Amino acid sequence: MFAAQTLDQITRRFGFLEARLMEGAEPAEIAGITREYAELKPVVAQIKAWKSAVAQREEARAMLADPEMRALAEEELSRLEAALPELEHALRLALLPKDAADARPALIELRPGTGGEEASLFAADLMRMYQRYSEAKGWQVQLVSLAETELGGLREAVLRIVGEGVFARLKFESGVHRVQRVPVTESGGRIHTSAATVAVLPEAEEVDIDIPAQDIRIDTMRASGAGGQHVNTTDSAVRITHLPTGIVVTSSEKSQHQNRAIAMQVLRAKLYDMERQRADAARAEDRRAQVGSGDRSERIRTYNFPQGRMTDHRINLTLYKLDAVMQGDLDEVIDALIAADQAARLAAMEA
């Protein structure tokens, strides 16, 4: 069952945070207190619901001794016994350790894999899919960088997405996405298989990653779009190279100052993600989560256009609504991935 001491500690901490917010915390503390308060609020609600049901069950059991109340007590006891397992499961989920990055904005990097121009076109389709999904969620989408092919495919794109619970919902999208369809470039009508890679990174804050000035090289260059179009008249694009790791990031907005800030933001996210992966590997080398290891080289999903289906191979989920999926209807698969991840983590905790 649940350790009473742990539940009491969580409830007391929540009460303390609530009092600090009501009495007026220091400006420097507000953001941290508000974030922790928001994280604990649903946990405390589950604790209260479970404790209330347990207390009601004990009251109903005591009422069984009264002949006049026995029938009512038995009815109430039956209801509570049926409800408690669901409340216990909900509380276990609420008590699972949180990923510190779940509430952060996310950067999505998309690149074509095997398949030539068709892979580039598919990568562009995936970018639009994530843009539509984000817009439906009310999230803000910023195009950080975009390099296109002559036919409108992607050489590379980076999106920054800001909103509530962005990384928590998008983090399972990292991996190789495979498409099976007749390419628009194919005159013979044959089905081709190609792929695109997606990397979802939590945005890092400056306090997370310190980047000494001597560790980076900043170059300015002339920005250009597909086929040399949209060329800026000034050398405003910025490329930053992180010398210790060799990571290279670029940004090509119109303002060079803005480009430096955006490129540094992307670089911090990449370095932060490297640290997270290193920590995850050290902590969980002996087990692989059932939703996938997070290894971006693994094929995670297939989009089969002739059959109108999408299959997520990590959880063996197949949906026959590919048109809706490509229009950004991703909640069903994302909810299933989150549920599988929670089940795996619960199993690991209880093993």
Phi, psi and omega in degrees: 000202184258141178286119182301324181298319180296315180296320179293321179298316179297315181296318179294319179298319179298317178297320178297314180297320179298317179295319180297321179291323182287324182276348178095092180284165177298144181307323181292337182268337191307311185299313181294318180294316180299318180296314181293322178300315180295324180291321184278338185304309179293332178293314180296324178298319178291322178299313181296319180296316180293315180298321179297317180294320178297317179296319179295324178296318179295322178295319180294321178297320179294327181289343181298335182286344181267113183305324182287335183257356188302313182299316179295320180296318180297320179295316180293320180295320178298318180296316183290320179297327178285328184277330188299318179302321179292320178294322178295318179295317179298322179290321177301317179297318181295330183273354178300140178304136181274145171284120184301339183268355187303324184273001186276159169298163182234149170251128178249121177254130179237134178216147175290148174252224179289143176126007174062222184298325179297323177296322179294320178293322178294320177301321177294323176297318179296319179301315179295325178300314180290326176297316180294318179299315181296317180296322178294331179277352183080018179275157176268135181242127177239129177275107184283313178208150182211126173233119186250161174267174180300328184265008178092009174279179181253134163273323178189146174212146175230124177250141171249126185237127184239134178167183183285123175066029184299303184294326179302324183268336185260349190295337180278001179278350180294130177148191180265123178256125184253140178238141175235113181193171175274115182294151176293340180272359185260117182277338184275355178074020180273146178283130178247153174246126176219180187211161173220151179254142178235131174236126179248118184244138173286140179289134180267149173265160182301328181288340180284316187231116176264123181245103178300145182301326182287351181270357183232151172239128182249123178242142173256148183208166180281126181280144177213151179259205183296130175063025179082007179282168177056038181284128178288152181279347177239159179280080188261337182294146183237135174238126179245128178251126176270107190297319181297327184251343184081005179293134179239130177231150180226156172213139187227045171287180184283333183263124180295321178298316178296322180298321178298316181295317181293315181298320177295324177298315179293319180297316178300319180298319180294316180292322177297319178295322177299317179295319179297317180295320180297317179293318179298318181295320181291326184279330187227040180297329186273357178217146177245126180301146185293342178272006179118156185280348186088358178293120186284358177272350183275145177283121184256334189206147176237134177248105183257104185288318180302325181265356179063033184235153172237129180239125173263113189286340182289329182237012179053044179257126176239128178241131178262061177210053186298321180302316181293321179300313181292342175274003176104009179276081187252356187302321184297315181287322179293318177300319180294322178293319178296317179297320179294321178296316179297318179297319180294319180289324175297316180298321180293323180290325184270351181291000000 
